[in-house]
Amino acid sequence: MNMIDYVYICSAGETFDSVALTMYGNENYAAELLCANPEESDKAVFQGGEALRLPEIEVTFTEGDDAAELPAKAPWKEE
């Protein structure tokens, strides 16, 4: 799916992590959402109605890929 120029309208209670999971299938892409939407980066939880730009993220995996190729976890996530 090509996400160039796509916008996602947040619902109340959503977070960058939950939007990444919904739109990209993996919450680890929250960092890319943050970089694409710096004006919203101070929000831990959305009120609803915020419009987030969705950057195009191309990920190709083959069997045996290791986790080093996955995006870094969002900085506020604990391991």
Phi and psi in radians as a Rosetta constraint file:
Dihedral C 1 N 2 CA 2 C 2 CIRCULARHARMONIC -1.643 0.35
Dihedral N 2 CA 2 C 2 N 3 CIRCULARHARMONIC 2.144 0.35
Dihedral C 2 N 3 CA 3 C 3 CIRCULARHARMONIC -1.888 0.35
Dihedral N 3 CA 3 C 3 N 4 CIRCULARHARMONIC 0.281 0.35
Dihedral C 3 N 4 CA 4 C 4 CIRCULARHARMONIC -1.064 0.35
Dihedral N 4 CA 4 C 4 N 5 CIRCULARHARMONIC 2.320 0.35
Dihedral C 4 N 5 CA 5 C 5 CIRCULARHARMONIC 1.146 0.35
Dihedral N 5 CA 5 C 5 N 6 CIRCULARHARMONIC 0.264 0.35
Dihedral C 5 N 6 CA 6 C 6 CIRCULARHARMONIC -1.461 0.35
Dihedral N 6 CA 6 C 6 N 7 CIRCULARHARMONIC 2.552 0.35
Dihedral C 6 N 7 CA 7 C 7 CIRCULARHARMONIC -2.224 0.35
Dihedral N 7 CA 7 C 7 N 8 CIRCULARHARMONIC 2.426 0.35
Dihedral C 7 N 8 CA 8 C 8 CIRCULARHARMONIC -2.013 0.35
Dihedral N 8 CA 8 C 8 N 9 CIRCULARHARMONIC 2.226 0.35
Dihedral C 8 N 9 CA 9 C 9 CIRCULARHARMONIC -1.642 0.35
Dihedral N 9 CA 9 C 9 N 10 CIRCULARHARMONIC 2.078 0.35
Dihedral C 9 N 10 CA 10 C 10 CIRCULARHARMONIC -1.314 0.35
Dihedral N 10 CA 10 C 10 N 11 CIRCULARHARMONIC 2.598 0.35
Dihedral C 10 N 11 CA 11 C 11 CIRCULARHARMONIC -1.739 0.35
Dihedral N 11 CA 11 C 11 N 12 CIRCULARHARMONIC 2.743 0.35
Dihedral C 11 N 12 CA 12 C 12 CIRCULARHARMONIC -1.009 0.35
Dihedral N 12 CA 12 C 12 N 13 CIRCULARHARMONIC 2.344 0.35
Dihedral C 12 N 13 CA 13 C 13 CIRCULARHARMONIC 1.647 0.35
Dihedral N 13 CA 13 C 13 N 14 CIRCULARHARMONIC -0.190 0.35
Dihedral C 13 N 14 CA 14 C 14 CIRCULARHARMONIC -1.311 0.35
Dihedral N 14 CA 14 C 14 N 15 CIRCULARHARMONIC 2.805 0.35
Dihedral C 14 N 15 CA 15 C 15 CIRCULARHARMONIC -2.289 0.35
Dihedral N 15 CA 15 C 15 N 16 CIRCULARHARMONIC 2.981 0.35
Dihedral C 15 N 16 CA 16 C 16 CIRCULARHARMONIC -1.015 0.35
Dihedral N 16 CA 16 C 16 N 17 CIRCULARHARMONIC -0.673 0.35
Dihedral C 16 N 17 CA 17 C 17 CIRCULARHARMONIC -1.085 0.35
Dihedral N 17 CA 17 C 17 N 18 CIRCULARHARMONIC -0.820 0.35
Dihedral C 17 N 18 CA 18 C 18 CIRCULARHARMONIC -1.194 0.35
Dihedral N 18 CA 18 C 18 N 19 CIRCULARHARMONIC -0.619 0.35
Dihedral C 18 N 19 CA 19 C 19 CIRCULARHARMONIC -1.158 0.35
Dihedral N 19 CA 19 C 19 N 20 CIRCULARHARMONIC -0.752 0.35
Dihedral C 19 N 20 CA 20 C 20 CIRCULARHARMONIC -1.054 0.35
Dihedral N 20 CA 20 C 20 N 21 CIRCULARHARMONIC -0.730 0.35
Dihedral C 20 N 21 CA 21 C 21 CIRCULARHARMONIC -1.124 0.35
Dihedral N 21 CA 21 C 21 N 22 CIRCULARHARMONIC -0.770 0.35
Dihedral C 21 N 22 CA 22 C 22 CIRCULARHARMONIC -1.141 0.35
Dihedral N 22 CA 22 C 22 N 23 CIRCULARHARMONIC -0.806 0.35
Dihedral C 22 N 23 CA 23 C 23 CIRCULARHARMONIC -1.549 0.35
Dihedral N 23 CA 23 C 23 N 24 CIRCULARHARMONIC -0.536 0.35
Dihedral C 23 N 24 CA 24 C 24 CIRCULARHARMONIC -2.014 0.35
Dihedral N 24 CA 24 C 24 N 25 CIRCULARHARMONIC -0.130 0.35
Dihedral C 24 N 25 CA 25 C 25 CIRCULARHARMONIC 1.422 0.35
Dihedral N 25 CA 25 C 25 N 26 CIRCULARHARMONIC 0.128 0.35
Dihedral C 25 N 26 CA 26 C 26 CIRCULARHARMONIC -2.742 0.35
Dihedral N 26 CA 26 C 26 N 27 CIRCULARHARMONIC 2.168 0.35
Dihedral C 26 N 27 CA 27 C 27 CIRCULARHARMONIC -1.197 0.35
Dihedral N 27 CA 27 C 27 N 28 CIRCULARHARMONIC -0.245 0.35
Dihedral C 27 N 28 CA 28 C 28 CIRCULARHARMONIC -1.141 0.35
Dihedral N 28 CA 28 C 28 N 29 CIRCULARHARMONIC -0.227 0.35
Dihedral C 28 N 29 CA 29 C 29 CIRCULARHARMONIC -1.499 0.35
Dihedral N 29 CA 29 C 29 N 30 CIRCULARHARMONIC 0.148 0.35
Dihedral C 29 N 30 CA 30 C 30 CIRCULARHARMONIC -1.046 0.35
Dihedral N 30 CA 30 C 30 N 31 CIRCULARHARMONIC -0.614 0.35
Dihedral C 30 N 31 CA 31 C 31 CIRCULARHARMONIC -1.088 0.35
Dihedral N 31 CA 31 C 31 N 32 CIRCULARHARMONIC -0.673 0.35
Dihedral C 31 N 32 CA 32 C 32 CIRCULARHARMONIC -1.164 0.35
Dihedral N 32 CA 32 C 32 N 33 CIRCULARHARMONIC -0.666 0.35
Dihedral C 32 N 33 CA 33 C 33 CIRCULARHARMONIC -1.115 0.35
Dihedral N 33 CA 33 C 33 N 34 CIRCULARHARMONIC -0.733 0.35
Dihedral C 33 N 34 CA 34 C 34 CIRCULARHARMONIC -1.045 0.35
Dihedral N 34 CA 34 C 34 N 35 CIRCULARHARMONIC -0.783 0.35
Dihedral C 34 N 35 CA 35 C 35 CIRCULARHARMONIC -1.124 0.35
Dihedral N 35 CA 35 C 35 N 36 CIRCULARHARMONIC -0.597 0.35
Dihedral C 35 N 36 CA 36 C 36 CIRCULARHARMONIC -1.383 0.35
Dihedral N 36 CA 36 C 36 N 37 CIRCULARHARMONIC -0.256 0.35
Dihedral C 36 N 37 CA 37 C 37 CIRCULARHARMONIC -2.355 0.35
Dihedral N 37 CA 37 C 37 N 38 CIRCULARHARMONIC 1.033 0.35
Dihedral C 37 N 38 CA 38 C 38 CIRCULARHARMONIC -1.066 0.35
Dihedral N 38 CA 38 C 38 N 39 CIRCULARHARMONIC -0.463 0.35
Dihedral C 38 N 39 CA 39 C 39 CIRCULARHARMONIC -1.198 0.35
Dihedral N 39 CA 39 C 39 N 40 CIRCULARHARMONIC -0.276 0.35
Dihedral C 39 N 40 CA 40 C 40 CIRCULARHARMONIC -1.859 0.35
Dihedral N 40 CA 40 C 40 N 41 CIRCULARHARMONIC 0.033 0.35
Dihedral C 40 N 41 CA 41 C 41 CIRCULARHARMONIC -1.159 0.35
Dihedral N 41 CA 41 C 41 N 42 CIRCULARHARMONIC -0.241 0.35
Dihedral C 41 N 42 CA 42 C 42 CIRCULARHARMONIC -1.486 0.35
Dihedral N 42 CA 42 C 42 N 43 CIRCULARHARMONIC -0.034 0.35
Dihedral C 42 N 43 CA 43 C 43 CIRCULARHARMONIC -1.730 0.35
Dihedral N 43 CA 43 C 43 N 44 CIRCULARHARMONIC 2.188 0.35
Dihedral C 43 N 44 CA 44 C 44 CIRCULARHARMONIC -1.479 0.35
Dihedral N 44 CA 44 C 44 N 45 CIRCULARHARMONIC -0.610 0.35
Dihedral C 44 N 45 CA 45 C 45 CIRCULARHARMONIC -2.359 0.35
Dihedral N 45 CA 45 C 45 N 46 CIRCULARHARMONIC 2.318 0.35
Dihedral C 45 N 46 CA 46 C 46 CIRCULARHARMONIC -1.398 0.35
Dihedral N 46 CA 46 C 46 N 47 CIRCULARHARMONIC 2.531 0.35
Dihedral C 46 N 47 CA 47 C 47 CIRCULARHARMONIC -1.359 0.35
Dihedral N 47 CA 47 C 47 N 48 CIRCULARHARMONIC -0.461 0.35
Dihedral C 47 N 48 CA 48 C 48 CIRCULARHARMONIC 2.011 0.35
Dihedral N 48 CA 48 C 48 N 49 CIRCULARHARMONIC 2.387 0.35
Dihedral C 48 N 49 CA 49 C 49 CIRCULARHARMONIC 1.663 0.35
Dihedral N 49 CA 49 C 49 N 50 CIRCULARHARMONIC -0.176 0.35
Dihedral C 49 N 50 CA 50 C 50 CIRCULARHARMONIC -1.164 0.35
Dihedral N 50 CA 50 C 50 N 51 CIRCULARHARMONIC 2.410 0.35
Dihedral C 50 N 51 CA 51 C 51 CIRCULARHARMONIC -1.779 0.35
Dihedral N 51 CA 51 C 51 N 52 CIRCULARHARMONIC 2.043 0.35
Dihedral C 51 N 52 CA 52 C 52 CIRCULARHARMONIC -1.813 0.35
Dihedral N 52 CA 52 C 52 N 53 CIRCULARHARMONIC 2.329 0.35
Dihedral C 52 N 53 CA 53 C 53 CIRCULARHARMONIC -1.304 0.35
Dihedral N 53 CA 53 C 53 N 54 CIRCULARHARMONIC 2.386 0.35
Dihedral C 53 N 54 CA 54 C 54 CIRCULARHARMONIC -1.843 0.35
Dihedral N 54 CA 54 C 54 N 55 CIRCULARHARMONIC 1.898 0.35
Dihedral C 54 N 55 CA 55 C 55 CIRCULARHARMONIC -1.231 0.35
Dihedral N 55 CA 55 C 55 N 56 CIRCULARHARMONIC 2.646 0.35
Dihedral C 55 N 56 CA 56 C 56 CIRCULARHARMONIC -1.279 0.35
Dihedral N 56 CA 56 C 56 N 57 CIRCULARHARMONIC 2.229 0.35
Dihedral C 56 N 57 CA 57 C 57 CIRCULARHARMONIC -2.235 0.35
Dihedral N 57 CA 57 C 57 N 58 CIRCULARHARMONIC 2.033 0.35
Dihedral C 57 N 58 CA 58 C 58 CIRCULARHARMONIC -1.796 0.35
Dihedral N 58 CA 58 C 58 N 59 CIRCULARHARMONIC 2.136 0.35
Dihedral C 58 N 59 CA 59 C 59 CIRCULARHARMONIC -2.286 0.35
Dihedral N 59 CA 59 C 59 N 60 CIRCULARHARMONIC 2.178 0.35
Dihedral C 59 N 60 CA 60 C 60 CIRCULARHARMONIC -2.159 0.35
Dihedral N 60 CA 60 C 60 N 61 CIRCULARHARMONIC 2.249 0.35
Dihedral C 60 N 61 CA 61 C 61 CIRCULARHARMONIC -2.168 0.35
Dihedral N 61 CA 61 C 61 N 62 CIRCULARHARMONIC 2.484 0.35
Dihedral C 61 N 62 CA 62 C 62 CIRCULARHARMONIC -2.092 0.35
Dihedral N 62 CA 62 C 62 N 63 CIRCULARHARMONIC 2.784 0.35
Dihedral C 62 N 63 CA 63 C 63 CIRCULARHARMONIC -1.004 0.35
Dihedral N 63 CA 63 C 63 N 64 CIRCULARHARMONIC 2.303 0.35
Dihedral C 63 N 64 CA 64 C 64 CIRCULARHARMONIC 1.723 0.35
Dihedral N 64 CA 64 C 64 N 65 CIRCULARHARMONIC -0.109 0.35
Dihedral C 64 N 65 CA 65 C 65 CIRCULARHARMONIC -1.003 0.35
Dihedral N 65 CA 65 C 65 N 66 CIRCULARHARMONIC 2.476 0.35
Dihedral C 65 N 66 CA 66 C 66 CIRCULARHARMONIC -1.748 0.35
Dihedral N 66 CA 66 C 66 N 67 CIRCULARHARMONIC 2.906 0.35
Dihedral C 66 N 67 CA 67 C 67 CIRCULARHARMONIC -1.124 0.35
Dihedral N 67 CA 67 C 67 N 68 CIRCULARHARMONIC -0.265 0.35
Dihedral C 67 N 68 CA 68 C 68 CIRCULARHARMONIC -1.107 0.35
Dihedral N 68 CA 68 C 68 N 69 CIRCULARHARMONIC -0.348 0.35
Dihedral C 68 N 69 CA 69 C 69 CIRCULARHARMONIC -1.556 0.35
Dihedral N 69 CA 69 C 69 N 70 CIRCULARHARMONIC -0.153 0.35
Dihedral C 69 N 70 CA 70 C 70 CIRCULARHARMONIC -1.310 0.35
Dihedral N 70 CA 70 C 70 N 71 CIRCULARHARMONIC 2.695 0.35
Dihedral C 70 N 71 CA 71 C 71 CIRCULARHARMONIC -1.125 0.35
Dihedral N 71 CA 71 C 71 N 72 CIRCULARHARMONIC 2.698 0.35
Dihedral C 71 N 72 CA 72 C 72 CIRCULARHARMONIC -1.131 0.35
Dihedral N 72 CA 72 C 72 N 73 CIRCULARHARMONIC 2.632 0.35
Dihedral C 72 N 73 CA 73 C 73 CIRCULARHARMONIC -1.164 0.35
Dihedral N 73 CA 73 C 73 N 74 CIRCULARHARMONIC 2.655 0.35
Dihedral C 73 N 74 CA 74 C 74 CIRCULARHARMONIC -1.004 0.35
Dihedral N 74 CA 74 C 74 N 75 CIRCULARHARMONIC 2.475 0.35
Dihedral C 74 N 75 CA 75 C 75 CIRCULARHARMONIC -1.073 0.35
Dihedral N 75 CA 75 C 75 N 76 CIRCULARHARMONIC -0.384 0.35
Dihedral C 75 N 76 CA 76 C 76 CIRCULARHARMONIC -1.555 0.35
Dihedral N 76 CA 76 C 76 N 77 CIRCULARHARMONIC -0.036 0.35
Dihedral C 76 N 77 CA 77 C 77 CIRCULARHARMONIC -1.497 0.35
Dihedral N 77 CA 77 C 77 N 78 CIRCULARHARMONIC 2.414 0.35
Dihedral C 77 N 78 CA 78 C 78 CIRCULARHARMONIC -1.707 0.35
Dihedral N 78 CA 78 C 78 N 79 CIRCULARHARMONIC 2.592 0.35
